[in-house]
Amino acid sequence: MKYYYNLYISEPLLAKKQEILEKLKQGKLQVNRYLIVLAKNQKNHLEFFDSAFLKQKQTDKDELFVVGIADGCDGALELVEKITQEVYDKTKGTDIRNYLLEQQREFEERVKQV
């Protein structure tokens, strides 16, 4: 799993961010934690699912690019709305996938230069 450098987090989870990330790394079950990821189908932008989905053997965790972590399904919907609004405000478009990937690429380039 790869994480967006500026990971979106539901407000109720902000104080637990590091704990949640550690549990995800360790593969521990987390109740009602939803991951927002870039969709596998490149025609789509985002998808979200309960983190319990990661416990299924057929889930290829290495391919996941996590852009947000939400508190429940409603929280995931709110975060997707927030992400969409931010992308629109900055680009006047809705190409969320390419915007997030470009932001990540720029961040990684800045880190390399340091």
N, C-alpha and C positions, 0 to 999 in steps of 0.2 A: 504494500500500500504506500502510496505517496500522498503527501498532504500539501495543500495549497499554502503558500507562505503566509498569507493573510487570512487564515482559516476563519470562516464565519461560524459563530457559536450562539446558540439561543441564550438570551439574557439569564435565565435561571441557572445555566450551566457554567457561566463565566468563571466563577470561583473554583470550579472543579475541573477546569480544562486539563491541567497536567495529569490529574488522577484518571480522567477519562481516556486520555491518549495512552497512558501507561497500560491501562486495562485492555485497550484495543491491541497494543503491541503484544501483550501476553496472551491474547485470545480468550480473555475472560468474558463471560456472558454479562451483558449490561441491560437491565430492563428499561424498556421505553426510550432507548437512545437511537435516534435515526441518523443515518449517514446520507449526506447529499454528495453525489459523485457526478463526474462527467459521464454522460450516457455512453454505453458501449457502441451503440449505433451512432455513427458520426453525423447522421442527419438530424439527430436530436441533440439537445443541449445538456439537460440535467435529468437525473432520476434520483429517487431516494427510497430507502428501505430500512427496516428495523435492523439494528446491528446483530441481532440473533441470526440473521441470514448468513453471517460470516462463519457460523458453526457448521454450515452445510459443506460437505466434502467437495462438491462440484463448483463451489465458489472460487474463482481465481483471484485471490486477494492481491496478487502482484500487479494486476492490470488496473486496479482501482485508483483513481485520482480523487481523493476526498477534498471537497471544497467547503463543506460545512458539517456541523454536528448539531442536532436539534433535540429538544426535549419533547418527544412524542410526535405523532403524525401532524397534529395542528401546528406544532412548532416548526416542523419541516416545511409545511406549506408557507408559513410566515417567512421563513428564511429564504425560500425560493423567490417569494415575492420581493423581499428586500434586495436580493442579488440582482434580480431582473430590473428593479427600479434604479439601482446604482449603475448598472451597465447602461441603461437608457439615458440616465442623467449625464453620464460621461461621454457617451458616444452618439447619442440620438438614434441609436439602433438597438437591436435585440440579439445580436450575435454573441450570446453569453459564452459559448464554448471558446471561440477564438479570442475573445477579450481576456478570459481567465488564463488561457494558455499563454497569451502574449505577456500578461502581467507576470506570470510565473517565470517565463523565459528571461524577461528583463531583470527580475530579482536575482535569478541565478547568475546572470552575467555580472551584475553589480557585486555579488558575493565573490566571484572569481577574481575580480579586479582588486579586491582588498587584500 
